[in-house]
Amino acid sequence: MLSRIAESLFWIGRYVERADDTARILDAFLGRLLEDPWADEDAACRTLMSILGAPTPQDRRITTGDVLELLAFDAEDPSAISGAIVAARDNARGVRETISSEMWECLNVTWHTLASRRVAAERLGPTVFLSYVRERAAVLAGLAESTMSRDDGWRFLVLGRSLERVDMTARLLSIQATTPDEVTGWRTVLRSCGADEAFLRTHGGTFDPQRVTEFLLLDRLFPRSALHALGTAEQCLHELAPTTERAGVTDPARRPIGQVRTRLEYAEMTTLLSELPQHLRALQQTCATASAAITARYFPQSAPVTWGTVAWGGS
């Protein structure tokens, strides 16, 4: 497969997952603000922007309108929802011979409809826009599942999506780790990951920080957990370049993913919560290292695109 095509598919996976996850996060956090009229809007907005590594102005208070403008509606920034959709559509336009026509139509229609959805959001509230993005991301994922051959193109798409998912889960948990006693915060994290209903079916209605952390990091059956996404990324890399060496793993992208997955899988449950900041730093570093290694090996003409650094409040 041409490196140009591989790179575009990899970033389509990442950008669509980024738009989906950012919409989930914004929806959950804005809902939490509405449920708690005494919440500090400025502090909550700064926390949200810290999750996504967005710069925050220090000379004035930040409102939910500012957050939506920067993280949802900015079409120039690929870290924002609109910018991620634009970037995914631009990449898809260059590989229309590789993806299905239904996938291209889905991204193209989504891009054309964003402006009208933003206008509707100004009248009816941001949920109109955020729900639409989540629905379209789900439609694209379903079309990819049902219309793409399980070849290298598919593997690059899933690889990008999996790495982005791991990084986003780590970012969400990194903020909650600084306020571990807030039960509403843990439920918001679950909602942001689309995991609240799956968690309730598995563990019941007690939002214990230990169980929530285990579920989002270590659950083998939930597709948005860090462990599941790491395993998927590792499998994609193995199929892209099957192991030929008799000892060890020489793939510089697969090795760090396998190492952090193993550490998570065999982590001591009794110390998981106290060691959470270390685990999350390792996850984010692994995603950055693996992305750089994938870029160097499969599409070396481009520099890797990385998220901003999360500001850590804890040790």
N, C-alpha and C positions, 0 to 999 in steps of 0.2 A: 504494500500500500504506500502511495506517495506520502511524504512527510506533511505536505500541505493539507491533505485530506485528513490524516490522522490528527493533526493539531486542531483543525476546525471541529472535528467530532468530539475531541477531548474537551474543548472549551464550550461547545454547545451543552454538554453534560454539566459542566461546572456552572455556567451562567444560568441555565434554567433552574438548577437546584438552588442557586443563590437567590434568585427571584422568589422561588417558592418559600424557602426558609425565612427570608426577610419579611415576606408577607405574613407568614405565620407568627413571627416574633412581634411585628407591629400590631397585628390583630389582638394577640394575647395581652400585650402590655397596655394598649389603649383600653381594652376591656377592663383590665385591672384598675386603671385610673378612674373609669366611670363607676366601678363598684365601690371605690373608696374615695368619697368626696374630700376627705381630709388629707389625702396623700400630697406630698410635696411634688408638684408637677415638674419643677426645674430639676430636682434631684433624680426623679424617675427618668426624665428625658436624657439627662447626662449619663445615667447608667445604661440606658438603651443604646446610646451612641457609642459608649465605651465598648459594648458587646461587639459592635460591628467595626470597631477601629476607626470611626469617623471623627474628624477634628471637631472640637466643641469650643465655641466662643466663650471667653472668660469675662468679658466686659458687660454682659447683660444676661438676663434670665432667658431660658430656653422654653419654648412652648411646644405643644404637640403639633402645631402648625409648622414650626421650624423643622421638627423631626420628619414630618411627612414630606416637606419640600426637599429635604436633603436625602432621605433614605427611600422615598417612594417615587417621587415625581421627577427627579433629576435625570434627564435622558442623556446627559454627557458623562455621567459617572457610572462605570460598570459595576460599582459596589452597590448602587441603588437599584431598586426594582426596575424602573423604566430603562435605565442604562444597561442593565443585565439583559433585558429582553431585546433591546436594540442590538447589543453585541452578539447575542445568540442568533438573531435573525440574519445579521451580516455574515456570520460564519456559515449559517445554513445556506445562504444564497450562493456561496462558493463551492458547496458540495452537493448540489441538487441532484447530481447523477449518482450519489452514494446513498442518501437518505430517501425514504419513500415520498411520493408526492403529497400524501396525506400529512406527513410531518412538516413539510415545507408550508403547506397551506395553513396548518395550525399556527405555526410561528408567524407567518405573514399576516394572517387575520388578526392575531393577538396584537401585533405591532401596530396595525392600522387602527385598532379599536381603543388603544390606550388613551388617546386624547379625549375621546368622548366619555370614557370611563372616569377620567380625571374630572371633567366638567360635572358629571353626575355625582362624584364624590363631594364636590364643593357644595352641592345642594342637599344631598341625602346622607352624607357622612362617609368616612374613609372605608368602612366595611364594604361598600359597593365595589371599590377599586381592589381592595385586598382579596376579597372572596373571588373576584374574577380572575386575578392572577393565579391563585391557588388552583382554581378549576382548570384553567388552561394548561398549567404545568402538569396536572393529573392527566388531562387529555393527551398531552404530548407523550408522557410516560407510557400510557396505554397504547398509543399508536406505535411507539418504538418497540414495545413488547410484541405486538401482533404483526408488524409489517417489516421488521428488519431481520435479515439473516444473522445467525449467530457466528459472524465472522470477525475479522480484526476490527472492522468499523464499529461493530456493536461493542466490542471489548473496550475500545477507546472511549466511546460514549459513556459506558457504565463506569469505567475507571475514573473519569472526570467527576461524574456525579457522586461516586463513593467518597473520593477525597474531600470534596466540598462538604458532604454531609458530616464527615468526621470532624472537620474543622469547625463547622457551625455548632455542632453539639458541644464541643469543647468550649467554645466561646460562651454559650449559654450557661453552662455549669460553672465557668470561671467566675462569673459575676455572682451567682448564687452562693458560691463557696465562701464569699466574704460575709454573708448574712445567713448562716446555716439554720438559725432558729425560726425564720419566718416561713410558716406553713404555706401561706398564700403565695409566697415566692416560688416554692417548689412546685405547687400546682400550676403556676404560670409557666414554668420551665417545661413541664409535661405538655401543656397545651401548645406551647410554641413548637415543640417537636412532633406534634400530632400524636402524642403517646398517652394522653390522659385516659381515654377509654380502654386502650389495651392494658394500661397499668391497673385500672380498676378491675378489669376482668381477671387479672393475674393475682393481684395482692389485696383487693378489697378497697374500702374507702379511707384507709389510714395513710396519710401522706407523710410517712416516715422518711426523713432525709436519707438514711442508709439505704432503704429499699428503692427510693427514687434514683439514687446514684447507681446502685447495682443494675437497675433496669435500663437506664440510659447508656451505661458504659458496657455492661457485661451480658445482657440478655442475648442468647444465641438465636432466638426465634423472632425477635422484633426487628424488622428491616432497617429501622432508623437508629438502632443502637450503634455505638462506636465499634464494638467488637464485630458485629455483623457486617458493617460497612468496610472495616479493615480486612476481614476475610474475603469479601467480594473483590476488593481492590487487589489483594494478593493473588487471588485466583485468576483475575484478568491478566496480571503481569506474567504469571506462570504460563498461561496459554499463549500470550503474545511472544514469549521467548522461552520455550520449554527447557528445563534444566538438563544440561549435558554433562556437567562436572560430577565427579564421583564423590566429592566431599565439599561441604559448605555451599554457600550461595554467593555468587559473584555479582548478581544484578544489583547495582547501587540504589535502585528504586525499591525493589522488592525486599531487600535486606532490612532497612529500617522499619518498614511496615510489619514484617514478620517479627522483628524484635519487640516492637511496642505491643503488637497483638499478643505475643506470648506473655509479656509482663502483665498485661491486663488479665488475660485468661487465668493466670495462676496467682493473681494478687491475693493477699490475705484479706478476707472479708472484714475482720475485726479492725483493721487499720485503714480500710479503703477511704473512709470519709476524712480522717485526719491527714492522709497523704494525697488527698484529691488535687491540691494545687500542683504537686509534682507530676501526677499523672496527666493533668490537662496541659501543662507546659510541654510534656513529652509528646502528646498527641499533636499539638499545633506545630512543634518543631519537626515532627515526622512528616506531616503534610507538606510543609515547606521544602524539606529535603527531598522527599519523593517527587514533588512537582518539578523541582530543579533537575533531578536526575532523569526524569521522563523527558523533559525538554531537551536536555543535552543528548540523550540517546536517540530519540525518535523524530524530533523536529529542532535540530540544533541551530537553525537560522534565527530563532526567536528567543528573547529573554523571558524567563518565567514571570507570570503575573502573580503577585502575592497580596494577601490581606495586610492591613495595618496591624500594628502591635497592640494587643490588649493591655490596658493599664491595670496592673495587679495591685489590689489593696491588701492582700494577705501575704503570708510567707509561703 
